[in-house]
Amino acid sequence: MKLNTRFFASWILGSILMYALFYMWHGVFLNDFKKINFPFTWLIIFTSVAYITISFVLYAVYESKPMKNVYNFFVRGVLSGALVGFIIFIVSIVVTISISRNLSAEHLMLDCIWQMVEQTIGGVLLAVVKVFVVDHRHEEA
């Protein structure tokens, strides 16, 4: 993984987009922010760090050896995003299993689908930025 303009542009823009999607879904559509029992500033800080990390992991998955076998950058972004989204869903369910006893199968499926969609959109943006951002410092003459 090269730390160049493509990496930083993809990483930062991906984290901003996924954070915006998170905020729209949980803050606007579901009104989850009204249910938190701690300061809103903490939520903003913790989720910002989380989405910066998620975007970094998404980039690493996109650049991984198995994903290099997928030659279409768009499909590679979709697959990377869907995989990362599913893994995040699984981890979040395991972490919150003790406080989410009343979740229905429909709720779990919707949550899983949303997580995968959110990260897939991030993966597509990452792929598009990576393809279209030019880094002249690493070009050979």
C-alpha positions in Angstrom: 0.0 0.0 0.0 1.6 3.2 -1.2 1.0 6.3 0.9 0.5 8.7 -1.9 -2.1 11.3 -3.1 -4.4 8.5 -4.3 -4.4 6.8 -0.9 -5.0 10.0 1.2 -7.7 11.3 -1.2 -9.5 7.9 -1.2 -9.1 7.4 2.5 -10.3 10.8 3.6 -13.1 11.3 1.1 -14.3 7.7 1.8 -14.4 8.4 5.5 -16.3 11.7 5.0 -18.9 10.1 2.7 -19.5 7.1 5.0 -19.7 9.3 8.0 -22.3 11.5 6.2 -24.3 8.4 5.3 -24.1 7.2 9.0 -25.3 10.6 10.2 -28.2 10.7 7.8 -29.3 7.1 8.6 -29.0 7.3 12.4 -29.5 11.0 13.0 -32.2 11.8 10.4 -34.1 8.7 9.4 -33.9 6.6 12.6 -33.5 9.4 15.2 -31.1 7.2 17.2 -29.2 10.2 18.4 -32.1 11.1 20.8 -31.6 7.7 22.5 -27.9 8.1 23.5 -27.1 8.4 27.2 -23.8 10.3 26.9 -22.8 13.7 25.5 -23.4 14.2 21.8 -19.8 15.4 21.4 -18.5 12.0 22.4 -20.6 10.4 19.7 -19.2 12.8 17.1 -15.6 12.2 18.2 -15.9 8.4 18.5 -17.8 7.9 15.3 -15.3 10.2 13.5 -12.4 8.0 14.6 -14.4 4.9 13.8 -15.1 6.0 10.2 -11.5 7.1 9.6 -10.5 3.6 10.7 -13.2 1.9 8.6 -12.1 3.9 5.6 -8.5 2.8 6.2 -9.5 -0.8 6.5 -11.6 -0.6 3.4 -8.7 0.8 1.5 -6.5 -2.1 2.8 -9.1 -4.6 1.7 -9.4 -3.0 -1.7 -5.6 -3.2 -2.1 -5.3 -6.8 -0.7 -3.8 -9.6 -2.7 -7.2 -11.5 -3.2 -8.9 -8.3 -4.4 -6.1 -7.7 -6.9 -7.6 -10.7 -8.9 -10.7 -8.5 -9.5 -9.6 -6.4 -12.4 -12.6 -4.1 -12.7 -12.0 -1.3 -10.2 -15.8 -0.7 -9.7 -16.5 -4.3 -8.9 -13.5 -4.4 -6.7 -14.8 -1.4 -4.8 -18.3 -3.0 -4.4 -16.9 -6.3 -3.2 -14.5 -4.6 -0.8 -17.3 -2.4 0.6 -19.8 -5.3 1.0 -17.2 -7.4 2.7 -16.2 -4.7 5.2 -19.8 -3.8 5.8 -20.7 -7.3 6.6 -17.8 -7.7 9.0 -18.7 -4.4 10.7 -22.2 -5.7 11.1 -21.1 -8.9 12.7 -18.7 -7.2 15.1 -21.3 -4.6 16.1 -23.9 -7.4 16.8 -21.4 -9.4 18.9 -20.4 -6.3 20.9 -24.0 -5.1 21.5 -25.7 -8.5 21.9 -26.2 -8.0 25.6 -28.0 -4.7 25.2 -30.0 -5.6 22.1 -32.2 -8.4 23.3 -35.4 -7.2 21.6 -34.1 -7.0 18.0 -36.3 -8.7 15.5 -35.0 -10.7 12.5 -36.3 -7.9 10.2 -34.3 -5.3 12.2 -31.1 -7.4 12.0 -31.5 -7.9 8.3 -32.2 -4.2 7.7 -29.2 -3.3 9.8 -27.0 -5.7 7.9 -28.1 -4.5 4.6 -27.6 -0.9 5.5 -24.1 -1.5 6.9 -23.2 -3.3 3.6 -24.7 -0.5 1.5 -22.9 2.2 3.4 -19.5 0.6 3.1 -20.2 -0.4 -0.5 -20.9 3.2 -1.4 -17.6 4.1 0.4 -15.8 1.3 -1.5 -17.1 2.6 -4.9 -16.0 6.2 -4.0 -12.6 4.9 -2.9 -12.2 3.0 -6.2 -13.3 6.0 -8.3 -11.0 8.4 -6.5 -8.1 6.0 -6.7 -8.6 5.6 -10.4 -9.1 9.2 -11.3 -6.7 11.0 -8.9 -3.3 11.4 -10.6 -0.2 11.4 -8.5 2.7 12.8 -10.6 5.3 12.2 -7.9 5.3 8.5 -8.6 5.2 8.5 -12.4 8.2 7.3 -14.3 9.7 9.4 -17.0 
